[in-house]
Amino acid sequence: MGMKNLQKRILIVESDENTRDGLREFFVVHNYLVDTEKNGAEAFKKLNSEYYDALIVDDNIKQLSGIKLVEQVRSKNKSITIYFT
């Protein structure tokens, strides 16, 4: 019997590469599974195809603003934890 993966999955959506990389490194070191995107449109695609426990989003992202992304995500997934940077 295999062990269930208990790591939490986080999607970080951040336009600034240094901030995005820093956040990713922080959460990886703390045993989270982390994906990153630099714009809202790509993040929305990923959120529709993958499960995430949390979303960390920059409110200044391109192609789909952070606020719009959160509105769309919330309409489909009420349980995801969302943080703004």
N, C-alpha and C positions, 0 to 999 in steps of 0.2 A: 504494500500500500504506500503510495507516494505522499510526501508531505505537502500540504496545501501552502501555496505561496502567501505569506502573511504581509509582505511588503505593500505599502500604500503606493498608489500611482498618482503622480502629479504631472499636470501639463502647465508649463511656464510659457506665457505669451508676453514677450518683451521686445520692444523695438531696438533697444540699445544692446549691442552685442556683449559688451563688458558686463553689464548688469545681468543679462540673460545667462552668460557663462558662470558668473559668480553665484547666482542663485542655484543653478544646476549643480555646481560643485558642492555647495553647502548641503543640499538635500541628498545627494548621492552619498556623501560622507556619513550622513545620518540614516542611511539604509533605506532610502526611498527609491522607487523606480521613477525616473524622470524623462519626459519628452519635452522638447522645446519647439517653439515656432516664433517667427518674428512679425507675423501679421495675422489679423483676425480671420481672414478668409481661409487660410490654411489651417488655423486652429479650429475653426468650425468644422471643417472636413474631418479632422482628426477626432474631435469630440463626438462626431456622429458615427465613427467607425470603431472607437476604442472606449473602454471604461476607465474613468479617472475618479479618484477619491476627492481630488482637490484641483482647483484651477487658480493659478496666480497670473493676474493679467494687468498689463500696463494700460492705463486709460488713454494713452496717446498712440496706440498702434494704428497702422495703416490698413486700408482695404476693407475694414469693418471695425468700427471704433470699439474700444473696450466695453463701453456701456451697451452698445448694440449687441455685441457678442454675448455679454452676460444675460441680456434680455432673451435672446434666442436660446441660450443654454438652459436658463431657468424654466422656459416654457416646456422643455422636454425632460429635464432632470432636476427635480426639486431637492434632491438629497446631496448634490455636490456642494462641497465647501468652496467658497470663492473669496479670494483676497485680491485687493488692488495694490499695485505698486505706485 
